Amino acid sequence: MLNQLLDILKKSNVFLTGRGGVGKSHLTQAVIKHYKSELKNVVVLGSTGIAAVNVGGVSVHSFFKFGICSNLEELRDYDRKQRGKLGELKKMLDVCDLIVIDEISMISAGLMDMIYYRLMSSRFVGRVMLVGDFYQLPPVRKNGDDGNSLFKFLYAFNSSSWHEFEFKNIELVVSKRTKDKKFYDILSMLRVGRLSEEVFAYIENLLVPSVQVDDDTSVLFGRNYEADELNNKMLSKLPAQLERAEALVEIYDENLNENALDRWIANLYAPEILNIKIGAKVIFTVNKWGEYYNGERGQIMQILKEGGEIKSVIVQKANGEIVEVERARFDMSEFVMEGEHLEERARASLTQFPLKLAYAITIHKSQGMSIENLVCDLNHIFANGQLYVALSRAIDPKKLKIFYGKSRPFREYLQSVVKIDEEVEKFYLENKFENIKEDV
């Protein structure tokens, strides 16, 4: 699969898509690793702050020096005031071999045109790889936008520049998360908004009358409030002493805006303050190959201290394996020129244990996770794609339950939250997508 994608990137730009759990992130990281192993310059960008954190890069706005501009007219006006910064950006683009943009579904048509404008102004000759699923996470609308008139062309593929990139469309179709074909087919129908009798019946069969929380289950909520409340409640029941792990935040760039730093920290999957106890159930929030994966559960067996500070946490995973978890460092980076090479430089860092209490998680923060025992609380689903994101976190449908407690009929509620944009449907139907197979 990797070799095929690398061959395609030699000849053209790529749009890599596919439903949740098919391995988009894993393949993207493999491409980045390969390019870097060949000493090529790669710029990894996220469409938003949280997407940048997920992919280990910087945001599109930050790298391309967009400021608060939302269209080309504003950008051209803004550029007159920042000519020095644009000279630095051009130098970086001159040596860049590959630009990767993750969660492309959250990039609007206007923003896509701004990216193209930047690349054309700099005579960029490298490759562009976009990653994401337009059925999930639509672009953020501005206040007052009713979805009509000026904002009719909302998605990146609606931009006047999309066709200029001549993307080769690649779709991954084999699930890496669940091996249950029936569940995978139901999720596939849910993703594209097909609420047939079969889909309704399947989802209704997962309904439970109340949220029964036990030590082995994680509950997904639509809002932070419910998730925090349940985690604190479950932690307070444990008899062990409460331990508090504070994150270490270091600032290396004296010009770093405090609000920008706060926004970055809020998007991290590592909390500034982690309250834990021996016996607490936790979930890993990052992948560490060979040790644990994002979404894997475990139980704290020991908390090791040194000089009064927590040095490491001994966690027994659900499969019985024991791992010693140390703090992980998360960098808020920027790309800079070092001589003739493009380097990533940390502006600030946060060092914290890559753990969260596992009793409850928000759907927003569950992106990328694969969860074994799952209850989805559907009472506060409010954004397109949220229901699909929630259910597709499950590894095994036999260990998936759904709680719904509103008076509104369940099927009526489902129809209101499963909304598929006709523009997205049309895009996937009218364009050719190539499936690439596993490397033999």
C-alpha positions as CSV (number, residue, x, y, z in Angstrom):
1,M,0.0,0.0,0.0
2,L,2.8,2.4,1.0
3,N,4.9,1.6,-2.1
4,Q,1.9,2.2,-4.4
5,L,1.1,5.5,-2.8
6,L,4.8,6.6,-3.0
7,D,4.8,5.7,-6.7
8,I,1.6,7.8,-7.3
9,L,3.2,10.8,-5.4
10,K,6.2,10.7,-7.8
11,K,3.8,11.7,-10.6
12,S,0.9,13.6,-9.1
13,N,-0.7,15.3,-6.1
14,V,-3.0,13.0,-4.0
15,F,-6.3,13.2,-2.2
16,L,-6.3,10.3,0.3
17,T,-9.8,9.4,1.7
18,G,-11.8,6.7,3.3
19,R,-14.2,6.1,6.2
20,G,-13.1,6.0,9.8
21,G,-10.8,3.1,10.9
22,V,-9.4,2.3,7.4
23,G,-5.8,3.4,8.3
24,K,-5.6,6.9,6.7
25,S,-3.5,8.2,9.6
26,H,-1.2,5.2,9.7
27,L,-0.5,5.4,6.0
28,T,0.0,9.1,6.1
29,Q,2.6,8.7,8.9
30,A,4.4,6.0,6.9
31,V,4.6,8.4,3.9
32,I,6.0,11.2,6.1
33,K,8.5,8.8,7.6
34,H,9.7,7.6,4.2
35,Y,10.2,11.1,2.8
36,K,12.2,12.1,5.9
37,S,14.3,8.9,5.7
38,E,15.3,10.1,2.2
39,L,16.2,13.5,3.7
40,K,13.4,15.2,1.8
41,N,11.7,18.2,3.2
42,V,8.1,17.5,4.4
43,V,5.7,20.1,5.8
44,V,2.9,18.5,7.8
45,L,-0.2,20.7,8.4
46,G,-3.6,20.4,10.1
47,S,-6.6,22.1,8.8
48,T,-7.3,23.4,12.4
49,G,-5.4,23.6,15.7
50,I,-6.7,20.2,16.9
51,A,-6.0,18.6,13.5
52,A,-2.4,20.0,13.7
53,V,-2.0,18.4,17.2
54,N,-3.3,15.1,15.9
55,V,-0.9,14.9,12.9
56,G,2.1,16.3,14.8
57,G,2.4,19.4,12.7
58,V,1.3,23.1,12.6
59,S,-1.9,24.7,11.4
60,V,-2.5,25.7,7.8
61,H,-3.1,29.3,9.0
62,S,0.1,29.5,10.9
63,F,2.4,28.0,8.1
64,F,0.9,30.0,5.2
65,K,0.8,33.3,7.2
66,F,-2.9,33.8,6.7
67,G,-3.5,35.7,9.9
68,I,-7.3,36.0,10.4
69,C,-8.0,36.3,6.6
70,S,-10.9,34.2,5.3
71,N,-10.7,35.0,1.5
72,L,-8.3,36.1,-1.2
73,E,-9.3,39.7,-1.1
74,E,-8.5,40.0,2.6
75,L,-5.3,38.1,2.1
76,R,-3.9,40.3,-0.6
77,D,-4.7,43.4,1.6
78,Y,-3.0,41.7,4.6
79,D,0.1,40.7,2.6
80,R,1.0,44.3,2.0
81,K,1.8,44.5,5.7
82,Q,3.9,41.3,6.0
83,R,6.2,41.2,3.1
84,G,9.2,40.1,5.3
85,K,7.3,37.0,6.5
86,L,6.3,36.1,3.0
87,G,9.9,36.1,1.8
88,E,10.7,33.5,4.5
89,L,7.6,31.4,3.5
90,K,8.8,31.5,-0.2
91,K,12.2,30.2,0.9
92,M,10.6,27.3,2.7
93,L,8.3,26.4,-0.2
94,D,11.3,26.5,-2.6
95,V,12.9,23.6,-0.8
96,C,9.8,21.7,0.2
97,D,9.2,18.3,-1.4
98,L,5.8,17.4,0.1
99,I,3.0,19.2,1.9
100,V,0.6,17.1,3.8
101,I,-2.7,18.6,5.0
102,D,-4.8,16.5,7.4
103,E,-8.6,16.7,8.0
104,I,-9.1,18.4,4.6
105,S,-12.9,18.3,5.1
106,M,-12.5,21.3,7.5
107,I,-10.9,23.5,4.9
108,S,-13.4,25.8,3.2
109,A,-13.4,26.6,-0.5
110,G,-12.1,30.1,0.3
111,L,-9.2,28.7,2.3
112,M,-8.4,26.2,-0.4
113,D,-8.1,29.1,-2.9
114,M,-5.8,30.9,-0.5
115,I,-3.5,27.9,-0.2
116,Y,-3.3,27.6,-4.0
117,Y,-2.6,31.3,-4.3
118,R,0.3,31.0,-1.8
119,L,1.7,28.0,-3.7
120,M,1.4,29.6,-7.1
121,S,2.9,32.9,-5.9
122,S,5.9,30.9,-4.7
123,R,6.1,28.8,-7.9
124,F,5.9,25.6,-5.7
125,V,7.0,22.5,-7.6
126,G,6.7,19.9,-4.8
127,R,3.8,17.5,-4.2
128,V,0.6,18.1,-2.1
129,M,-1.2,15.3,-0.3
130,L,-4.6,16.0,1.2
131,V,-6.0,13.5,3.8
132,G,-9.6,13.3,5.1
133,D,-13.2,12.3,4.7
134,F,-15.7,14.9,3.5
135,Y,-18.5,12.9,5.1
136,Q,-17.0,13.8,8.5
137,L,-16.3,17.2,10.1
138,P,-17.5,19.9,7.7
139,P,-15.8,23.3,7.5
140,V,-16.5,25.7,10.4
141,R,-19.1,28.3,9.3
142,K,-18.8,31.9,10.4
143,N,-21.5,33.3,12.7
144,G,-24.4,34.6,10.6
145,D,-23.7,32.3,7.7
146,D,-26.9,30.5,6.8
147,G,-25.2,28.1,4.3
148,N,-26.6,30.0,1.3
149,S,-25.6,32.9,-0.9
150,L,-21.9,33.7,-0.6
151,F,-21.2,30.5,1.3
152,K,-22.9,28.2,-1.2
153,F,-19.5,26.7,-2.3
154,L,-18.4,25.6,1.2
155,Y,-16.0,22.6,0.8
156,A,-12.5,22.6,-0.5
157,F,-13.5,20.6,-3.6
158,N,-15.9,23.4,-4.5
159,S,-13.0,25.9,-4.8
160,S,-12.0,27.2,-8.2
161,S,-8.5,25.9,-7.5
162,W,-9.3,22.3,-6.6
163,H,-9.1,21.1,-10.2
164,E,-5.8,23.0,-10.7
165,F,-4.1,20.5,-8.4
166,E,-5.1,17.6,-10.6
167,F,-5.4,15.3,-7.5
168,K,-5.2,11.5,-7.9
169,N,-8.1,10.3,-5.7
170,I,-7.2,7.4,-3.5
171,E,-9.7,5.6,-1.3
172,L,-8.8,3.1,1.5
173,V,-11.6,0.6,1.9
174,V,-10.4,-2.1,4.2
175,S,-11.2,-1.6,7.9
176,K,-8.3,-1.8,10.3
177,R,-10.5,-1.2,13.4
178,T,-13.3,-3.8,13.2
179,K,-13.3,-7.2,11.6
180,D,-17.2,-7.4,11.9
181,K,-18.4,-7.1,8.3
182,K,-22.0,-6.4,9.2
183,F,-21.1,-3.6,11.5
184,Y,-18.7,-2.2,8.9
185,D,-21.5,-2.2,6.3
186,I,-23.9,-0.5,8.7
187,L,-21.3,2.2,9.5
188,S,-20.7,2.6,5.8
189,M,-24.4,3.3,5.2
190,L,-24.5,5.6,8.2
191,R,-21.5,7.6,6.9
192,V,-23.3,8.4,3.6
193,G,-26.7,9.1,5.4
194,R,-28.6,6.0,4.3
195,L,-31.0,5.4,7.2
196,S,-32.7,2.3,5.8
197,E,-34.9,-0.1,7.9
198,E,-31.8,-2.3,8.3
199,V,-29.7,0.5,9.7
200,F,-32.5,1.6,12.1
201,A,-33.1,-1.9,13.3
202,Y,-29.3,-2.6,13.8
203,I,-28.8,0.6,15.8
204,E,-32.0,0.1,17.9
205,N,-30.7,-3.3,18.8
206,L,-27.8,-1.6,20.6
207,L,-30.0,0.6,22.8
208,V,-29.8,0.3,26.5
209,P,-32.3,1.9,29.0
210,S,-29.5,3.6,31.1
211,V,-25.8,4.2,31.1
212,Q,-24.4,1.4,33.2
213,V,-20.8,2.4,34.0
214,D,-18.4,-0.3,35.0
215,D,-14.6,-0.5,35.2
216,D,-14.2,-1.9,31.7
217,T,-16.4,0.5,29.8
218,S,-15.8,4.0,28.3
219,V,-18.7,6.3,27.7
220,L,-18.7,8.8,24.8
221,F,-20.5,12.1,25.4
222,G,-21.2,14.9,23.1
223,R,-20.3,17.5,25.7
224,N,-17.3,18.1,28.1
225,Y,-19.6,18.7,31.1
226,E,-21.0,15.1,31.2
227,A,-17.6,13.5,30.5
228,D,-15.8,15.5,33.3
229,E,-18.6,14.8,35.8
230,L,-18.6,11.0,35.3
231,N,-14.8,10.8,35.4
232,N,-14.6,12.7,38.7
233,K,-17.5,10.6,40.2
234,M,-15.8,7.3,39.3
235,L,-12.4,8.5,40.6
236,S,-13.8,9.7,43.9
237,K,-15.2,6.1,44.6
238,L,-11.6,4.7,44.7
239,P,-10.2,4.4,48.2
240,A,-6.6,5.1,47.2
241,Q,-4.9,8.5,47.7
242,L,-5.5,11.1,45.0
243,E,-2.3,12.0,43.1
244,R,-1.9,15.1,40.9
245,A,0.4,15.2,37.9
246,E,1.0,18.8,36.6
247,A,2.2,19.3,33.1
248,L,5.4,21.1,32.5
249,V,4.9,23.9,30.0
250,E,8.1,25.5,28.6
251,I,8.2,28.5,26.2
252,Y,11.1,28.9,23.9
253,D,9.8,31.8,21.7
254,E,9.5,35.0,23.6
255,N,7.2,36.4,20.9
256,L,4.6,33.6,21.3
257,N,1.1,35.0,21.9
258,E,-0.4,33.8,25.2
259,N,-3.8,33.2,23.7
260,A,-2.3,31.1,20.9
261,L,-0.5,29.0,23.5
262,D,-3.7,28.5,25.6
263,R,-5.6,27.4,22.4
264,W,-2.9,24.9,21.6
265,I,-2.9,23.4,25.1
266,A,-6.7,23.1,25.1
267,N,-6.4,21.0,21.9
268,L,-3.9,18.6,23.3
269,Y,-5.0,15.2,24.5
270,A,-2.7,15.5,27.5
271,P,-4.4,17.5,30.3
272,E,-2.5,20.3,32.1
273,I,-3.5,18.6,35.4
274,L,-4.0,14.9,35.5
275,N,-5.7,13.5,38.7
276,I,-5.2,9.8,39.2
277,K,-5.3,7.1,41.8
278,I,-4.0,3.5,42.0
279,G,-6.8,1.4,40.7
280,A,-8.0,4.1,38.3
281,K,-9.0,3.0,34.7
282,V,-7.1,5.1,32.1
283,I,-7.0,5.4,28.4
284,F,-3.8,6.0,26.3
285,T,-4.1,9.2,24.2
286,V,-1.2,8.6,21.8
287,N,0.3,5.7,19.9
288,K,3.6,4.2,21.0
289,W,4.3,1.4,18.6
290,G,4.8,-1.9,20.4
291,E,3.6,-0.6,23.7
292,Y,0.1,0.9,23.5
293,Y,-2.3,2.6,21.0
294,N,-4.5,5.6,21.1
295,G,-7.7,4.5,22.8
296,E,-6.3,1.4,24.5
297,R,-7.4,0.9,28.1
298,G,-5.5,0.0,31.3
299,Q,-5.5,0.2,35.0
300,I,-3.0,2.1,37.2
301,M,-1.1,-0.4,39.4
302,Q,1.6,1.8,40.8
303,I,2.6,5.5,40.8
304,L,6.4,5.9,41.1
305,K,7.7,9.1,42.6
306,E,11.1,10.8,42.8
307,G,11.6,13.8,45.1
308,G,7.9,14.1,45.6
309,E,7.2,14.3,41.9
310,I,5.5,11.5,39.9
311,K,8.2,10.0,37.8
312,S,6.3,7.2,36.0
313,V,3.0,5.3,36.1
314,I,2.8,1.5,36.0
315,V,-0.3,0.5,33.9
316,Q,-1.7,-3.0,33.3
317,K,-3.3,-3.0,29.9
318,A,-6.6,-4.8,29.3
319,N,-4.7,-7.7,27.7
320,G,-2.7,-8.2,30.9
321,E,0.6,-6.7,29.7
322,I,2.3,-4.2,32.1
323,V,3.9,-1.1,30.8
324,E,5.8,1.7,32.5
325,V,4.4,5.0,31.2
326,E,6.6,8.1,31.3
327,R,5.8,11.7,30.4
328,A,5.6,12.5,26.7
329,R,6.6,15.8,25.2
330,F,4.2,17.6,22.9
331,D,5.7,20.4,20.8
332,M,4.0,23.6,19.5
333,S,6.2,23.9,16.4
334,E,6.8,26.2,13.4
335,F,8.8,25.6,10.3
336,V,12.0,27.6,9.7
337,M,14.9,27.7,7.3
338,E,18.2,26.4,8.7
339,G,20.7,27.1,5.9
340,E,19.3,25.3,2.9
341,H,17.1,22.9,4.9
342,L,13.6,23.1,6.3
343,E,13.5,22.5,10.0
344,E,10.7,22.2,12.6
345,R,11.4,24.3,15.6
346,A,9.5,24.2,18.9
347,R,8.0,27.5,20.1
348,A,6.7,25.9,23.3
349,S,6.3,22.4,24.7
350,L,4.1,20.6,27.2
351,T,5.3,17.5,29.0
352,Q,2.7,15.2,30.5
353,F,1.6,11.6,30.9
354,P,-0.3,10.5,27.7
355,L,-3.2,9.3,29.8
356,K,-6.8,10.3,30.5
357,L,-9.3,8.8,32.9
358,A,-11.1,6.2,30.8
359,Y,-14.6,6.2,32.2
360,A,-15.8,9.0,29.9
361,I,-14.5,10.8,26.8
362,T,-16.0,13.5,24.5
363,I,-16.7,12.5,20.9
364,H,-14.5,15.4,19.8
365,K,-11.5,14.1,21.7
366,S,-12.1,10.5,20.6
367,Q,-11.0,11.2,17.0
368,G,-8.5,8.5,16.0
369,M,-9.2,6.2,18.9
370,S,-10.1,2.5,18.7
371,I,-12.1,1.5,21.8
372,E,-12.9,-2.0,23.0
373,N,-15.9,-1.6,25.4
374,L,-18.0,1.4,24.5
375,V,-21.2,3.1,25.4
376,C,-22.3,6.1,23.2
377,D,-24.5,8.6,24.9
378,L,-26.4,10.2,22.0
379,N,-28.4,12.8,23.9
380,H,-26.2,15.7,22.9
381,I,-25.1,15.0,19.3
382,F,-25.2,18.3,17.5
383,A,-22.8,18.4,14.5
384,N,-22.9,16.6,11.2
385,G,-20.9,13.4,11.3
386,Q,-20.7,13.2,15.1
387,L,-22.9,10.1,15.4
388,Y,-20.7,8.3,12.8
389,V,-17.5,9.4,14.5
390,A,-18.9,8.1,17.9
391,L,-20.0,4.6,16.7
392,S,-17.0,4.1,14.4
393,R,-14.7,4.2,17.5
394,A,-15.9,0.7,18.4
395,I,-13.7,-2.3,17.7
396,D,-16.3,-4.9,18.4
397,P,-20.1,-4.2,18.0
398,K,-20.8,-6.9,20.6
399,K,-19.2,-4.6,23.1
400,L,-21.0,-1.5,21.9
401,K,-24.1,0.0,23.5
402,I,-26.1,3.2,22.8
403,F,-28.0,5.3,25.4
404,Y,-30.8,7.6,24.3
405,G,-33.0,9.3,27.0
406,K,-34.9,12.0,25.2
407,S,-38.7,12.0,24.8
408,R,-38.4,12.6,21.0
409,P,-38.9,9.3,19.1
410,F,-35.4,7.7,18.5
411,R,-35.8,7.3,14.7
412,E,-36.9,10.9,14.3
413,Y,-33.9,12.0,16.4
414,L,-31.5,9.9,14.2
415,Q,-32.9,11.5,11.1
416,S,-32.3,14.9,12.5
417,V,-28.6,14.2,13.4
418,V,-27.6,12.2,10.3
419,K,-27.6,14.9,7.7
420,I,-25.5,14.4,4.6
421,D,-24.7,17.4,2.4
422,E,-25.7,16.7,-1.2
423,E,-22.6,18.4,-2.4
424,V,-20.4,15.8,-0.6
425,E,-22.5,12.9,-2.0
426,K,-22.2,14.4,-5.5
427,F,-18.4,14.8,-5.2
428,Y,-17.9,11.1,-4.3
429,L,-20.3,9.9,-7.0
430,E,-18.9,12.0,-9.8
431,N,-15.2,11.5,-9.2
432,K,-13.1,8.5,-9.8
433,F,-11.4,6.9,-6.8
434,E,-8.7,4.3,-7.0
435,N,-8.4,1.6,-4.3
436,I,-4.9,0.6,-3.4
437,K,-4.2,-2.8,-2.0
438,E,-2.0,-4.1,0.8
439,D,1.6,-4.5,0.0
440,V,2.4,-8.1,-0.7
